[in-house]
């Protein structure tokens, strides 16, 4: 069924998962875990939902279209509301559920650059999660005039229900409750990103978990991280693996082959689709 999968490596990974005192998962966005889980930014998903963005402006995928310089907020939110709904409020993907089944009884912590909330939807404990780059499901002030975030589910759904000709009614433009400027999704795209109370709490939980386990048998498990923001997960994982001689580093990512030589004897690169690897464990 999986003719190209490297079975000895998968077996080694299974042993590491079972034998480690702590597992630290680093999960990537973009070309990473969520893509493997079946999030599609172009093709059918794009044309079923945003054909008008192709007809009007020539876009062929959701990601590029999200950078469009919309001429009005009502048109911008017509697009954003559907984009956020598709990426944040749809059902949990089976890949995350399978990962949860593997991890649920282990001593784990997850650091992720994903912003789609899939880990929480798959029942991973929020006390064991650090979403470094924000969440599509939260709004923040665009200035920002204060450090708070707001759940946006109801607002997003209303924008979708009430839009006409891909434009939302003026009164649904999300406004900051303090300064009345427009709200934006809580995503780290520049220095205006709001690190709210929940963000700081999970950053602290992550640091605590690392500290508690720094000299134990730790497995650093990197899933689809790549090189977009390597300083958040990849480079620290290499560094921590180097510092703790009892630790191991495993990277699952299609087309990834590099391991620093200092940690080579305690590392495994599984150059496969994450889906195939997770599926084969069962
Ligand atoms: Zn404000």
Boltz pocket constraint, residues with backbone or C-beta under 6 A from the ligand:
constraints:
  - pocket:
      binder: B
      contacts: [[A, 141], [A, 142], [A, 143], [A, 144], [A, 145], [A, 146], [A, 176], [A, 177], [A, 178], [A, 179], [A, 180], [A, 181]]
      max_distance: 6.0
